[in-house]
Amino acid sequence: MKLPRRKFLHLAADAAALPAVSRIARAQAYPSRPVRIVVGFAAGGPTDIIARLIGQWLSERLGQQFVIENRPGAAGKIATEAVVRAPPDGYTLLQVSTSAAINATLYGKLNYDFIRDIVPVAGIIRAPGVVVVNPTVSARTIPELIAYAKANPGKLTMASPGTGSSPHLAGELFKTMTGVNITLVSYRGDAPAITDLLAGQVQMMIPAPAAFIEYIRAGKVRALAVTTSTRWEGLPDIPTVSEFVPGYEASFWWGVGAPKNTPAEIMDRLNKEINAGLADPKMKARLADLGGTVLPGTPADFGKLIADETEKWGKVIQAANIKAE
């Protein structure tokens, strides 16, 4: 049977519209069951806290529970592998942190390629590191710290919560760009590093501000500078390292990723809802308490950040010949 031309064109148009209608329907129906956000670090740390804040927001907005699943170990590699292997249906997400960009070079062989196998959904926050010293250190500014380190090569000690951690690499970048010889003391986690810094067993550290803001305010450590390119509103009188070392920048950041091939319409919906959270005054205030500045934007914006940071820290790791423990 030969269809009239007008009817044929009408049916063809309807057929062409089906995929778009299906995508819209799928996005509107999502989520129809609980969603997992896999976190590669222990409960109570900044990555976990940020994931819980976003998970609570998404649960309230989308009417399904966003459940936090902690899979700590190997600097986030265990969690990432679990998400890479998960079905790309939007029901398994990954809480992404700076460690993802570092691990790409720090570990010689991974069972995944992060940029290929995890797609960016949305950035959440970016936070500075803070160059802090024990009060027994005479330096009160970055130039004074550099001068002291050059006059006393190897005598100044810097605590790190672990080889390849963000504070470690921020310190290595500082050493490279200033030409100073500072002795690294590596710990297994933040708590013992903080304990020894407060006791004066080590002289300096570059942690995230959330871990040290109360110690700074109490005068138990001295803040010399923040490591982002602009000053941080939480310590507005503290300068940036880049005011004395042009081009220096190091920050900690967090966001959400998903397995590759996750439907674009689901990613777009998650991105839209996360951005709505970042614009909410109460959510912004809670994230600010963690020392963060919100990172609204598209999945492509977050993907560019991951790619840029992977390249940047890869160069630092190779220049300093850092090997994973």
Secondary structure, 3 states (H helix, E strand, C coil): CCCCHHHHHHHHHHHHHHHHHHHHHHHHHCCCCCEEEEECCCCCCHHHHHHHHHHHHHHHHHCCCEEEEECCCHHHHHHHHHHHHCCCCCCEEEEEEHHHHHHHHHCCCCCCCHHHHEEEEEEEEEEECEEEECCCCCCCCHHHHHHHHHHCCCCCEEEECCCCCHHHHHHHHHHHHHCCCCEEEECCCHHHHHHHHHHCCCCEECCCHHHCHHHHHCCCCEEEEECCCCCCCCCCCCCEHHHCCCCCCCEEEEEEEEECCCCHHHHHHHHHHHHHHHHCHHHHHHHHHCCCEECCCCHHHHHHHHHHHHHHHHHHHHHHCCCCC
